[in-house]
Amino acid sequence: MLIIGGGFAGLSAALYTARGMKRGIVCSAGPSRHAPSLHPHGVLTRDGTPPTEFLDMAQAELDRYDVPRLNSRVVQLTGQNTAFIATLENGETVQARKIILATGVRDVLPENIPGLREEWGRGVHHCPYCYGWEVQGGPIALYQPGLNADHVQTLLYHQKISPDLLVCSDTTPDLNAVHRQLLHDRGITLIDAPLVEVKGTASGVQLTFADGRTSERSVLYAHGERVLNADLAQQLGCEATEFSITVNPGQETSVPGVYAAGDVIQN
Ligand SMILES: Cc1cc2nc3c(=O)[nH]c(=O)nc-3n(C[C@H](O)[C@H](O)[C@H](O)COP(=O)(O)OP(=O)(O)OC[C@H]3O[C@@H](n4cnc5c(N)ncnc54)[C@H](O)[C@@H]3O)c2cc1C
């Protein structure tokens, strides 16, 4: 079993492969998507453990088993069920009967707002489940460019974290009178002037808008586009898009013998 990607999904797959008395090898290169986050949450028994520490502990657990791990990027995948060949970046090859693709995704963030990327995982987060409990009741913000009726439920959900919700829409929101009244009644602040800068502060972020207004917030929620890190699924002809790999309930892709796990299978 060749497991490509040594993040949370890949190392879990490696543990089960070893415990299932199957021969497995992990090839991984590059940081986990989790790397920028200081204190990830929601992982039983390890709530708040920094991601690098978490992955180091996972590696130490795997040391008890016979699962070789290569620090190398897979650049090419060819072959078919029971006879796959992976080419590594140094030109070496690995042969495998089965493949697990656990190469993760990357978050493509808007480039035109200085500070947004730099604060990713610190003052800027994408997931209120991962980072929300910590800032409950405080001043929070949501970056929702092109705000329209489809986003109203998302706004109301974020208000569960705190009633003090500022929404940055960059342009005039496309909302009807009923929705505008609802957001007004709920005390949600809308700023439609473009967000032009995000600065990290001791307690979160300072947001600056094109009209000169500024606001201090404990967190800014923003969503990047999640794009697959690798096109290995496509190389093998698996059904996949730029964003995710299609699997059946057994995690198998459309190509027999090729499985996928972790963020790569999310939409
Ligand atoms: C800012 C932030 C905060 C988050 N906070 C939380 C949280 O609090 N709680 C939570 O549960 N989740 C959180 N997440 C989500 C979490 O990071 C992901 O769900 C998780 O990392 C997915 O694990 P994975 O194994 O699928 O991918 P990853 O962890 O990204 O691992 C994939 C690995 O494969 C490697 N790789 C890619 N291409 C190749 C290749 N061609 N060859 C070899 N290796 C390759 C990558 O470099 C990486 O090391 C957060 C995400 C972000 C961005």
The ligand as a Tripos MOL2 file, in Angstrom:
@<TRIPOS>MOLECULE
LIG
   53    58     1     0     0
SMALL
NO_CHARGES

@<TRIPOS>ATOM
      1 C1         -6.0870   27.7780    9.4780 C.3       1 LIG1
      2 C2         -6.6500   26.3910    9.6550 C.ar      1 LIG1
      3 C3         -7.0890   25.9600   10.8940 C.ar      1 LIG1
      4 C4         -7.6110   24.6830   11.0580 C.ar      1 LIG1
      5 N1         -8.0170   24.3030   12.2940 N.ar      1 LIG1
      6 C5         -8.5210   23.0620   12.4780 C.ar      1 LIG1
      7 C6         -8.9460   22.6390   13.7750 C.ar      1 LIG1
      8 O1         -8.8510   23.4020   14.7370 O.2       1 LIG1
      9 N2         -9.4540   21.3950   13.9030 N.ar      1 LIG1
     10 C7         -9.5540   20.5330   12.8300 C.ar      1 LIG1
     11 O2        -10.0210   19.3980   13.0080 O.2       1 LIG1
     12 N3         -9.1640   20.9120   11.5810 N.ar      1 LIG1
     13 C8         -8.6670   22.1460   11.3800 C.ar      1 LIG1
     14 N4         -8.2740   22.5370   10.1240 N.ar      1 LIG1
     15 C9         -8.4400   21.5880    9.0030 C.3       1 LIG1
     16 C10        -7.2650   20.5930    8.9550 C.3       1 LIG1
     17 O3         -6.0570   21.3220    8.7940 O.3       1 LIG1
     18 C11        -7.4220   19.6460    7.7760 C.3       1 LIG1
     19 O4         -8.7200   19.0850    7.7830 O.3       1 LIG1
     20 C12        -6.3920   18.5330    7.8300 C.3       1 LIG1
     21 O5         -5.0840   19.0590    7.7690 O.3       1 LIG1
     22 C13        -6.6030   17.5660    6.6510 C.3       1 LIG1
     23 O6         -5.6830   16.5070    6.7610 O.3       1 LIG1
     24 P1         -5.1580   15.8030    5.4240 P.3       1 LIG1
     25 O7         -4.2940   14.6850    5.8950 O.co2     1 LIG1
     26 O8         -6.2670   15.5210    4.4830 O.co2     1 LIG1
     27 O9         -4.2670   16.9170    4.6800 O.3       1 LIG1
     28 P2         -2.9320   17.6200    5.2060 P.3       1 LIG1
     29 O10        -2.8970   17.6320    6.6860 O.co2     1 LIG1
     30 O11        -2.8400   18.9250    4.4910 O.co2     1 LIG1
     31 O12        -1.7780   16.6230    4.6950 O.3       1 LIG1
     32 C14        -1.5010   16.4150    3.3400 C.3       1 LIG1
     33 C15        -0.0070   16.1840    3.2170 C.3       1 LIG1
     34 O13         0.3170   15.6930    1.8930 O.3       1 LIG1
     35 C16         1.4570   16.4040    1.4040 C.3       1 LIG1
     36 N5          1.4890   16.3340   -0.0700 N.ar      1 LIG1
     37 C17         0.7610   17.0530   -0.9380 C.ar      1 LIG1
     38 N6          1.0540   16.6890   -2.2230 N.ar      1 LIG1
     39 C18         1.9820   15.6890   -2.1250 C.ar      1 LIG1
     40 C19         2.6660   14.9060   -3.0920 C.ar      1 LIG1
     41 N7          2.4700   15.0660   -4.4120 N.pl3     1 LIG1
     42 N8          3.5560   13.9800   -2.6610 N.ar      1 LIG1
     43 C20         3.7810   13.8050   -1.3250 C.ar      1 LIG1
     44 N9          3.1400   14.5390   -0.3550 N.ar      1 LIG1
     45 C21         2.2560   15.4660   -0.7600 C.ar      1 LIG1
     46 C22         1.2120   17.8200    1.9530 C.3       1 LIG1
     47 O14         2.3440   18.6360    1.8830 O.3       1 LIG1
     48 C23         0.7750   17.4900    3.3890 C.3       1 LIG1
     49 O15         1.8950   17.2620    4.2160 O.3       1 LIG1
     50 C24        -7.7240   23.8070    9.9370 C.ar      1 LIG1
     51 C25        -7.3040   24.2520    8.6820 C.ar      1 LIG1
     52 C26        -6.7730   25.5100    8.5240 C.ar      1 LIG1
     53 C27        -6.3230   25.9650    7.1640 C.3       1 LIG1
@<TRIPOS>BOND
     1     1     2 1
     2     2     3 ar
     3     2    52 ar
     4     3     4 ar
     5     4     5 ar
     6     4    50 ar
     7     5     6 ar
     8     6     7 ar
     9     6    13 1
    10     7     8 2
    11     7     9 ar
    12     9    10 ar
    13    10    11 2
    14    10    12 ar
    15    12    13 ar
    16    13    14 ar
    17    14    15 1
    18    14    50 ar
    19    15    16 1
    20    16    17 1
    21    16    18 1
    22    18    19 1
    23    18    20 1
    24    20    21 1
    25    20    22 1
    26    22    23 1
    27    23    24 1
    28    24    25 2
    29    24    26 1
    30    24    27 1
    31    27    28 1
    32    28    29 2
    33    28    30 1
    34    28    31 1
    35    31    32 1
    36    32    33 1
    37    33    34 1
    38    33    48 1
    39    34    35 1
    40    35    36 1
    41    35    46 1
    42    36    37 ar
    43    36    45 ar
    44    37    38 ar
    45    38    39 ar
    46    39    40 ar
    47    39    45 ar
    48    40    41 1
    49    40    42 ar
    50    42    43 ar
    51    43    44 ar
    52    44    45 ar
    53    46    47 1
    54    46    48 1
    55    48    49 1
    56    50    51 ar
    57    51    52 ar
    58    52    53 1
@<TRIPOS>SUBSTRUCTURE
     1 LIG1         1 GROUP 0 **** ****
